Amino acid sequence: MSSVKSQLSQPTVSVVIVSWNSFAYLQLCLQSLKKQAITDFEVVIIDNGSTDNSIENTKDFGPQVRIERLNNNEGFSTANNIGVRLARGKWIALLNADAFPEPDWLEKLLQAAEANPEYSLFSSRQVQANRPELLDGAGDVYHISGLAWRQYYNYPSSKFGHQTQDVFSACGAAALYLREDFLKAGGFDEDYFSYFEDVDLGFRLRLAGKKCLYVPAAVVHHVGSASTGKRSDFSVYHGYRNMIWTFFKNMPSPLIWFLLPLHILTLMFFVIYLSMRGQGRVILRAILDAILGMPKVMKKRSNIQSSRKISSSELLRVMSTGLLEPYREFIQRNRTK
């Protein structure tokens, strides 16, 4: 069942928001969009089977809103793919319901896209909504171990993330994609449900020869994990299962064979760490289910690698290769908790 309001002209940008029981945040997100400096955009809201009536209060936003209601929670990946297929804009701006953009957010992203035509996806500067003195991220980093993290997460926002730069991929909480490239790459992997889907898509786009630019002038204030919790069993399970799938799907040969021992050692470390935190069974289940799903993953790998356009050396140049860097980021991530 869907509710549709549309403009006659095709918008330049379609803002896709997936909402699942986001009553506490969705209105603030929409109010932030209402204050955007540009008006040439539509909003596509995918209600992912919410039960909190959060969608009922969106009717006053304006004529450029389209609401699609799903009967069940189909997951972040599937819901976003539905939104992108429904969208009419040349560009797709993904925005979490708990992310609140500053008035020039869309304008700055589009200016960056116009000034840098060699890039087809763009990452925003994310500030922690509840602790604005800290960054929530400045584009995604992918490490040779298979780990990924938001660059400068928990770093002082006054000192870090002020430079435009090429990054591995864009955090899906606030990102701009060329719609054609998003669809051609197959969108988010719907088997992931949620977590790591943006890194996986960024990886596949990288292999297809696309590049991602971090735009520090495009600022959003992000709550983060508002629906699932940062340390919940749900986030641990999906995060590590999907991390394994991403590594095996996308890491090209011969890199995958050189880096596989490091990937396994990294998983062993987190099995021990999470066991000490009382979530050992969760990560072991994630690893088991990742292995059980490997035949399907390897079929996807065949298709991805057969159309790869960049070399292993080119890929290495945009990956994090420092062996101690994940440890440093792990310490930083947990420093203020």
Phi, psi and omega in degrees: 000127182227154176243126189236130170227126185220155174269156181289320182277151178284127180284158175287322184233141170247119177269118182255123180239124173263125183238129173225107182049050185256032184306321185289343188236330190302319181297319179294322177299313181292323177296324177294322177292326180295338182265007182298145182292332176255157182239358184276063178209157173244163178239125176247113180256124175255110178274113190271057178071035182295152177238010185252011179061025182294333182282336186298336183263019182261000189288342182271003186292317182147177186285351184266019181258134170239131181243126177242119181261126175261145183289332182226167174284104183272358181099156182298319183296307182297316182298318178295320178298320176299315180298318180294322178293326178283336186294153181246353184281157173293323180250146176246122174253108176278136182217125176291152179294338179258025177243131187239102185284148173287161189303333181258017183302304181296320180301314181293322177296316180292323176297319178295320179296319180291322183281343184229069185294347178283352178255146179234000171217148190222138182250143182269164170274118183253124178252140180294122185297324183269348178218074187297348176284353181240146176279148173261343177160157179218059186089164183262142175252136174242125183262154182297343177283345186104348175288153175218152178206162176281124181303133177065022177298130180074009175273155179300126182292340180283341187245339188236158174076028182258358184252133172294133182201157173288129177234165185297312182203175183255136174292127185291355178291334180198085186222155177243128179236145167289120188303319181301317180291320179302312183289321181296326178283352180094005180067199177288146177288115187286347174288343182285333186068293173199163182079128177072358182293328180286323176295317179300314179296317177300321178298311182297322177294322176300314180298332178276003177093009180270160182230155182240134180244131173274128184246097185293339180283345180266100192250135171231152175255119192241129176287306176088127178051036182295330183269325190249340183086134186290331183244017183289160175301324180301311183290323178296312182300305184291324181298313183280323175300313183288330175298316179296313180301319181297317179299311185286329178290317198251333184291117185285160171280144006269004184303321185300325182283325176292324187264350181302316178301320178294321178298316180294317178298322178297317178296320179298320178300314184285334172298315179294312182298313182288332174296320177294335179268001178088015182237028180299317180296328182294311182289327176294322176294322178297318179294317179299313180293328175296319179293317180296330180272003187294325177303318178292321179298319182291331173294319177295320180302318181302316180292319182295313185288332181291337180252013182296137184245354179241156181276167177297323180293323177295321179294317180301328182294338181252007177258158174276128185243353181291126184294331181266355183297319177299322178296316179299316180291325178298316178296317181296320182297326184260003187294321186254012182274000000 
